[in-house]
């Protein structure tokens, strides 16, 4: 994010968040979150929530408001 600010290239943020979303989409298609052993499910839920936070933070930085759910 500092590089985007220093270089005056906000498009770096949009590319970054698109990469995060694409990687999460691949993960979500490949891995079950529910219906697996408890420790694995908790780890995957942590990953899901962490991804949500990252995407929300980037969208907030570029003043885009995302819906709570889709």
Buried (B, 14 or more C-beta within 10 A) or exposed (E): EEEBEEEEEEEBBBEBBEEBBEEBEEBBEEEEBEEEEEEEBEEBEEBEEEBEEBBBEBBEBEEEEEEEEE
